[in-house]
Amino acid sequence: MGIIGIWVAGFSLGFIGYLAYPGISQMTVSIIPSLMSLDSQIVGAMVAGMASSFITVLAVTIWAYTSRPTNSL
């Protein structure tokens, strides 16, 4: 059941990220002007990579925290 929950959370966040991509990419380009010279697909890949890495780290951290024994230090 845990792996399905992680998959559903990842899918949901990825879906929301896809919908939010135009706004996020415009904000990123306005914050970091050097990204203007990059292709829009590269910027999109960077946004997707950062989002998926954040989701993965968050999911593994929550999983590790909830699966540890209760009597550990």
Secondary structure, DSSP 8 states (H G I E B T S, - for coil): -HHHHHHHHHHHHHHHHHHHHHHHHHHHHHH-GGGGGS-HHHHHHHHHHHHHHHHHHHHHHHHHHHHS-TT--
